[in-house]
Amino acid sequence: MARATPARAVLRRIGAAVFVSAVLGFFSLPLLWLASAPFDRDPRISVSLPRFTLDNFRALLDNPYALASLRNSALLAAGTAALVVTAAALAAYALSRVRVPGRDALLYLLLLLSSIITGTAAMVPVFLLAFHLHLIDTRLGVVLVLTGGLLPTAIFILKDFTDATPPSYEEAARVFGATPLQVLRHVVAPVIRPGLATVTVWTVAQVWGDFLMPFLLLRDPDKAPAAVVMYTFYTEGGQADLPLLSTFSLLYALPVVAMYLFVSRRYGFRFHGGIKH
């Protein structure tokens, strides 16, 4: 029996390794398809060796809305990220340093409501509000709506980073006459840069993949982002144009992946405080 125990342990490790490899292979198949289908002369939803061609990219360039939609997505993502990071940093600093009765309850209530009241549930009131404010078919309207939906979570994340910043740094700056905004900009912001980077990437990813609000508020096809234009690569019967869809999906995914890798390499997405050490 003593000799059988090490053999069983080896078999268990082999079995676990085979199981993990099978799971990883299963989940990597869509990524392999996404990487190979744009270069396939006749892409299909099946595992096969691609017949190399660049005609799919040429066909995508002929589409009048494809590349413009990527630019529109970048504008919406950049505008929303700028507003979310700025407003969340100000709010998180205030909530972290100012002792307000019911502060934590208010923060958790905002976070809970933002999770419960999703875009679909708020679709009608958001549209009516944008209509009365004359924000229909404007990028500003989409940016403001998306900012409002993402702010509670962003504030919650940045408050955790701000709580981990020693107040002694700020006290030393105030001794030399720094204002609260100067303290936030020159003392707190450099310390919580990993948190700002995390919120920026998270915001861009959320806006980049959002379909409902741009589809609801934008009427001009020239202003449509990539998530909406991608919907046009399906026929009325729901049949996908695989050459265009796969090629556009690859270009659509690359900016977010590149940004994630860049920020992860520089900051490592280090969390502080109560989230993760």
ROGUGU-105542 format. One line per 3 residues: number of its first residue (from 1); for each residue x negated, y negated, z negated of C-alpha. Coordinates in steps of 0.02 Angstrom, whole numbers, plus 50000, padded with zeros to 5 digits. Example, Ala and Ser with C-alpha at 12.3 -4.5 7.8 and 13.67 -1.06 7.14 Angstrom:
BEGIN
1> 49385:50225:49610  49316:50053:49643
//
This chain:
BEGIN
1> 50000:50000:50000  49857:49882:49961  49790:49903:50139
4> 49961:49870:50216  49983:49701:50132  49849:49607:50232
7> 49917:49685:50393  50092:49626:50352  50026:49451:50316
10> 49939:49448:50484  50097:49507:50572  50199:49375:50485
13> 50078:49239:50540  50081:49304:50718  50271:49310:50715
16> 50281:49132:50645  50158:49071:50777  50258:49154:50916
19> 50420:49081:50850  50350:48904:50836  50274:48919:51011
22> 50441:48976:51082  50532:48830:50999  50403:48704:51060
25> 50410:48778:51234  50600:48766:51235  50599:48583:51186
28> 50455:48539:51302  50543:48605:51458  50646:48445:51483
31> 50488:48341:51467  50398:48450:51593  50545:48433:51711
34> 50545:48244:51689  50359:48237:51728  50369:48348:51883
37> 50540:48314:51962  50498:48138:52026  50358:48213:52130
40> 50464:48357:52196  50532:48349:52374  50694:48434:52320
43> 50710:48428:52128  50832:48547:52048  50885:48586:51871
46> 50775:48739:51862  50595:48787:51825  50495:48788:51987
49> 50333:48723:52058  50363:48552:52136  50328:48519:52319
52> 50228:48359:52302  50297:48200:52382  50308:48013:52346
55> 50467:47988:52446  50570:47979:52286  50474:47825:52229
58> 50495:47745:52400  50682:47777:52393  50690:47701:52219
61> 50598:47544:52280  50731:47525:52415  50866:47516:52281
64> 50903:47330:52254  50941:47348:52068  50817:47478:52004
67> 50661:47375:51970  50761:47219:51926  50853:47318:51793
70> 50688:47362:51708  50648:47177:51701  50821:47142:51628
73> 50794:47276:51496  50626:47198:51452  50706:47026:51432
76> 50845:47093:51321  50724:47196:51217  50599:47053:51196
79> 50733:46927:51149  50819:47043:51026  50654:47098:50948
82> 50599:46917:50924  50762:46870:50837  50772:47029:50733
85> 50592:47022:50671  50600:46835:50631  50768:46840:50543
88> 50731:47004:50454  50562:46940:50390  50642:46782:50320
91> 50786:46876:50241  50676:47015:50172  50557:46889:50093
94> 50701:46795:50013  50783:46954:49948  50617:47018:49882
97> 50563:46861:49789  50725:46775:49739  50822:46855:49598
100> 51003:46848:49655  51141:46939:49559  51202:47088:49659
103> 51056:47076:49780  51026:47262:49798  51211:47301:49808
106> 51231:47173:49948  51086:47247:50044  51149:47425:50031
109> 51325:47368:50076  51262:47285:50235  51163:47441:50278
112> 51314:47552:50247  51431:47444:50350  51308:47437:50494
115> 51304:47627:50495  51493:47649:50484  51549:47512:50603
118> 51464:47569:50762  51467:47486:50932  51615:47589:50988
121> 51720:47543:50836  51678:47358:50854  51696:47354:51043
124> 51860:47258:51053  51823:47124:50920  51647:47098:50988
127> 51716:47072:51163  51848:46949:51101  51719:46853:50999
130> 51601:46842:51148  51745:46787:51259  51797:46645:51144
133> 51615:46589:51127  51594:46592:51317  51455:46723:51304
136> 51527:46847:51429  51405:46887:51570  51260:46804:51479
139> 51101:46885:51416  51111:46777:51260  51277:46857:51213
142> 51204:47032:51226  51049:46981:51127  51154:46904:50986
145> 51270:47054:50974  51127:47178:50970  51032:47072:50844
148> 51181:47071:50727  51195:47259:50734  51010:47292:50702
151> 50974:47161:50569  51035:47256:50412  50920:47404:50442
154> 50775:47290:50489  50797:47189:50329  50802:47349:50226
157> 50639:47411:50303  50546:47246:50288  50605:47217:50110
160> 50519:47378:50060  50357:47316:50138  50375:47145:50057
163> 50406:47220:49885  50236:47306:49899  50146:47140:49929
166> 50064:47076:49767  50144:46909:49714  49972:46850:49655
169> 49926:46818:49838  50071:46698:49856  50038:46614:49688
172> 49860:46576:49742  49924:46497:49902  50051:46391:49809
175> 49914:46324:49697  49838:46245:49852  50005:46168:49901
178> 50071:46295:50028  50258:46289:50064  50364:46448:50060
181> 50362:46459:50251  50173:46438:50253  50157:46573:50121
184> 50266:46690:50225  50172:46653:50386  49992:46652:50325
187> 49997:46766:50172  50142:46888:50177  50157:46918:50366
190> 49975:46976:50389  49996:47099:50245  50159:47174:50311
193> 50101:47184:50493  50129:47374:50498  50309:47343:50445
196> 50332:47207:50576  50260:47323:50708  50375:47464:50652
199> 50530:47355:50660  50476:47286:50830  50455:47458:50907
202> 50616:47520:50828  50713:47369:50892  50643:47380:51068
205> 50684:47566:51074  50862:47535:51015  50892:47395:51141
208> 50803:47486:51282  50921:47634:51268  51081:47539:51231
211> 51217:47560:51362  51381:47505:51284  51354:47321:51244
214> 51269:47272:51408  51401:47370:51504  51538:47283:51405
217> 51474:47103:51410  51380:47089:51576  51476:47076:51739
220> 51340:47025:51862  51247:47179:51930  51090:47073:51944
223> 51088:47055:51753  51121:47239:51715  50984:47328:51615
226> 50910:47497:51660  51028:47596:51548  51177:47529:51647
229> 51098:47542:51819  51052:47723:51783  51239:47759:51776
232> 51252:47712:51961  51142:47860:52008  51293:47973:51982
235> 51430:47997:52109  51614:47969:52069  51629:48156:52042
238> 51491:48155:51912  51360:48233:52025  51185:48168:51987
241> 51068:48104:52121  50922:48203:52051  50782:48127:52156
244> 50828:47948:52107  50883:47991:51931  50725:48087:51886
247> 50610:47955:51962  50699:47812:51877  50704:47907:51712
250> 50515:47928:51716  50487:47742:51746  50619:47702:51616
253> 50533:47806:51481  50353:47751:51510  50360:47574:51433
256> 50431:47631:51266  50313:47780:51255  50164:47669:51296
259> 50217:47540:51166  50241:47675:51035  50070:47750:51067
262> 49986:47580:51062  50066:47526:50898  50046:47698:50820
265> 49861:47699:50865  49835:47525:50792  49945:47531:50637
268> 49987:47715:50615  50164:47668:50563  50109:47665:50382
271> 50253:47641:50262  50241:47571:50087  50348:47560:49932
274> 50495:47676:49916  50500:47739:50094  50333:47826:50117
277> 50156:47805:50053
//
